[in-house]
Amino acid sequence: MEKDKQAKLASKGWKIGTVNEFLELTPAEATYIELRLALSENLKQRRTQLTSSHTQLNANFSQIEKLETGEVTLDFLIRSLLTLGTTVKELAEIMLHSQDFAGNPTV
Protein backbone atom coordinates (compact mmCIF):
# COMPACT_ATOMS: atom_id res chain seq x y z
CA MET A 1 0.00 0.00 0.00
CA GLU A 2 1.25 3.47 -0.82
CA LYS A 3 2.65 5.48 2.09
CA ASP A 4 0.29 8.42 1.40
CA LYS A 5 -2.75 6.17 1.48
CA GLN A 6 -1.48 4.48 4.67
CA ALA A 7 -1.01 7.86 6.36
CA LYS A 8 -4.46 9.04 5.28
CA LEU A 9 -6.12 5.88 6.62
CA ALA A 10 -4.13 6.05 9.87
CA SER A 11 -5.17 9.68 10.38
CA LYS A 12 -8.81 8.56 10.20
CA GLY A 13 -8.28 5.89 12.85
CA TRP A 14 -7.64 2.87 10.65
CA LYS A 15 -4.99 0.42 11.79
CA ILE A 16 -2.67 -0.96 9.13
CA GLY A 17 -1.50 -4.53 9.68
CA THR A 18 -1.24 -7.99 8.24
CA VAL A 19 -3.94 -10.60 7.77
CA ASN A 20 -2.23 -12.69 10.45
CA GLU A 21 -2.48 -9.82 12.92
CA PHE A 22 -6.10 -9.09 12.01
CA LEU A 23 -7.15 -12.72 12.40
CA GLU A 24 -4.83 -13.24 15.39
CA LEU A 25 -3.32 -16.33 13.77
CA THR A 26 -0.63 -18.30 15.51
CA PRO A 27 2.50 -19.01 13.44
CA ALA A 28 1.32 -22.63 13.04
CA GLU A 29 -2.11 -21.52 11.78
CA ALA A 30 -0.57 -19.07 9.32
CA THR A 31 1.81 -21.74 7.99
CA TYR A 32 -1.05 -24.22 7.60
CA ILE A 33 -3.10 -21.70 5.60
CA GLU A 34 -0.10 -20.81 3.42
CA LEU A 35 0.48 -24.51 2.74
CA ARG A 36 -3.13 -25.05 1.69
CA LEU A 37 -3.00 -21.99 -0.58
CA ALA A 38 0.25 -23.12 -2.20
CA LEU A 39 -1.11 -26.63 -2.86
CA SER A 40 -4.41 -25.25 -4.21
CA GLU A 41 -2.64 -22.79 -6.50
CA ASN A 42 -0.32 -25.51 -7.78
CA LEU A 43 -3.28 -27.78 -8.46
CA LYS A 44 -4.98 -25.00 -10.41
CA GLN A 45 -1.85 -24.42 -12.52
CA ARG A 46 -1.47 -28.13 -13.25
CA ARG A 47 -5.14 -28.59 -14.05
CA THR A 48 -5.20 -25.74 -16.55
CA GLN A 49 -2.24 -27.33 -18.35
CA LEU A 50 -4.16 -30.60 -18.80
CA THR A 51 -7.22 -30.72 -21.03
CA SER A 52 -8.90 -33.76 -19.46
CA SER A 53 -7.93 -33.13 -15.85
CA HIS A 54 -11.50 -33.19 -14.53
CA THR A 55 -11.79 -36.72 -15.93
CA GLN A 56 -8.48 -37.71 -14.35
CA LEU A 57 -9.59 -36.29 -11.01
CA ASN A 58 -13.00 -37.97 -11.33
CA ALA A 59 -14.53 -34.65 -10.25
CA ASN A 60 -17.13 -32.25 -11.58
CA PHE A 61 -16.42 -28.55 -12.06
CA SER A 62 -17.92 -27.62 -8.69
CA GLN A 63 -15.57 -30.03 -6.94
CA ILE A 64 -12.61 -28.71 -8.95
CA GLU A 65 -13.49 -25.16 -7.92
CA LYS A 66 -13.41 -26.26 -4.28
CA LEU A 67 -10.05 -27.94 -4.84
CA GLU A 68 -8.60 -24.80 -6.38
CA THR A 69 -9.80 -22.57 -3.57
CA GLY A 70 -8.58 -24.90 -0.85
CA GLU A 71 -12.06 -25.77 0.40
CA VAL A 72 -11.14 -29.45 0.76
CA THR A 73 -8.92 -31.43 3.09
CA LEU A 74 -5.15 -31.46 2.67
CA ASP A 75 -5.44 -35.18 2.05
CA PHE A 76 -7.74 -34.62 -0.91
CA LEU A 77 -5.53 -31.82 -2.29
CA ILE A 78 -2.45 -34.04 -2.13
CA ARG A 79 -4.23 -37.05 -3.66
CA SER A 80 -5.52 -34.82 -6.47
CA LEU A 81 -2.05 -33.47 -7.19
CA LEU A 82 -0.66 -37.01 -7.26
CA THR A 83 -3.45 -38.03 -9.65
CA LEU A 84 -2.39 -35.21 -11.99
CA GLY A 85 1.16 -36.57 -12.02
CA THR A 86 2.83 -34.53 -9.29
CA THR A 87 5.78 -36.40 -7.83
CA VAL A 88 6.55 -36.68 -4.13
CA LYS A 89 9.64 -34.55 -4.75
CA GLU A 90 7.49 -31.85 -6.40
CA LEU A 91 5.06 -31.97 -3.45
CA ALA A 92 7.98 -31.50 -1.08
CA GLU A 93 9.14 -28.47 -3.11
CA ILE A 94 5.65 -26.94 -3.02
CA MET A 95 5.51 -27.42 0.75
CA LEU A 96 9.04 -26.13 1.23
CA HIS A 97 8.20 -22.94 -0.63
CA SER A 98 4.65 -22.51 0.70
CA GLN A 99 5.72 -19.52 2.80
CA ASP A 100 7.18 -17.91 -0.32
CA PHE A 101 3.69 -18.17 -1.81
CA ALA A 102 2.34 -15.84 0.85
CA GLY A 103 5.28 -13.49 0.63
CA ASN A 104 6.91 -14.61 3.86
CA PRO A 105 10.51 -15.71 4.20
CA THR A 106 11.15 -19.44 4.39
CA VAL A 107 12.16 -20.69 7.81
Secondary structure as GFF3:
##gff-version 3
##sequence-region A 1 107
A	DSSP	alpha_helix	3	11	.	.	.	ID=ss1
A	DSSP	alpha_helix	19	23	.	.	.	ID=ss2
A	DSSP	alpha_helix	27	49	.	.	.	ID=ss3
A	DSSP	alpha_helix	53	56	.	.	.	ID=ss4
A	DSSP	alpha_helix	61	68	.	.	.	ID=ss5
A	DSSP	alpha_helix	74	83	.	.	.	ID=ss6
A	DSSP	alpha_helix	88	96	.	.	.	ID=ss7
A	DSSP	alpha_helix	98	101	.	.	.	ID=ss8
###
